[in-house]
Amino acid sequence: MVHYKSATEIEAIRRSCLLVCDTLALVASELKAGVTGLALDALAEANIRSAGAVPGFLGYGGFPNTLCISRNACVVHGIPDAEPFVEGDIVSIDCGVKMDGFFGDAAYTFAIGEIEEATMALLYHTKQSLHLAIEQARVGNRMGDVGAAVQEYCEKEHGYGVVRELVGHGIGAELHERPEVPNYGKRGRGPKLKKGLVIAIEPMVNLGTRSVVQMPDGWTILTKDRKPSAHYEHSVAVVGPEADVLSDHGRIEEAIKKNPSLSEISIKK
């Protein structure tokens, strides 16, 4: 069953999403070569709990940490560890919280120092595909319109591999609700988008093949060819002719600008 949200519920989800983004901004302020994922994870957990919320991922299905930290060829669900980051790493950080009974969810892929031009282009275009998908998240469209926006832009226009095995999701009183939100599809197909639907849209896009493999830890997902992968996520509400974006990457990007160890996500025109 799909749970459509009231205006009051949407505002509660927004508050959780903004705490997620404030947490990611705090993490971004500390992210640099030499720092470990475990250190960032502890920082994030403390920030979430200080706001009167709880980490949304910690313990979910047995996941051991607050953040999913996925570097380079890791697509998603990376477990924070004690290996220091190095110059040239790309790091996807996914965060969820639960506050006042509702979840928030967002993710951003960071570039530590100078990264390869092709990798920066992957990050830039994956982020652009998220915005294109959000443009399709409006009343009367279908889920296939959302997925097709990502697939057409990333695969047909830029030759990347769009992951099929992992998808976005509904969000609300549960972290993962129906419906699924694929990053591929055909326009005009799939469930109709109705007012009050709240979904997490999260393109996962690989520089090479779209094929992925799962590691023995049961969580970590890597690209099959070990080429880099990018991941960006917003939680949005379908409310009318335009989606209401409940999360705020702007807060994260302000932190990136203030951190000389991180590169802004952009390409040469």
Stockholm file with secondary structure:
# STOCKHOLM 1.0

chainA/1-269         MVHYKSATEIEAIRRSCLLVCDTLALVASELKAGVTGLALDALAEANIRSAGAVPGFLGYGGFPNTLCISRNACVVHGIPDAEPFVEGDIVSIDCGVKMDGFFGDAAYTFAIGEIEEATMALLYHTKQSLHLAIEQARVGNRMGDVGAAVQEYCEKEHGYGVVRELVGHGIGAELHERPEVPNYGKRGRGPKLKKGLVIAIEPMVNLGTRSVVQMPDGWTILTKDRKPSAHYEHSVAVVGPEADVLSDHGRIEEAIKKNPSLSEISIKK
#=GR chainA/1-269 SS CCCCCCHHHHHHHHHHHHHHHHHHHHHHHHCCTTCBHHHHHHHHHHHHHHTTCEESSTTGGGCCSSEEEEETTEEECCCCCSCBCCTTCEEEEEEEEEETTEEEEEEEEEEESSCCHHHHHHHHHHHHHHHHHHHTCSTTCBHHHHHHHHHIIIIIITCCEECSSCCEEECSSSSSEEEEECSCCCTTCSSBCCTTCEEEECCEEESSCSCEEECTTSSCEEETTCCCEEECBEEEECCSSSCEECSCHHHHHHHHHHCTTEECSCCCC
#=GC SS_cons         CCCCCCHHHHHHHHHHHHHHHHHHHHHHHHCCTTCBHHHHHHHHHHHHHHTTCEESSTTGGGCCSSEEEEETTEEECCCCCSCBCCTTCEEEEEEEEEETTEEEEEEEEEEESSCCHHHHHHHHHHHHHHHHHHHTCSTTCBHHHHHHHHHIIIIIITCCEECSSCCEEECSSSSSEEEEECSCCCTTCSSBCCTTCEEEECCEEESSCSCEEECTTSSCEEETTCCCEEECBEEEECCSSSCEECSCHHHHHHHHHHCTTEECSCCCC
//
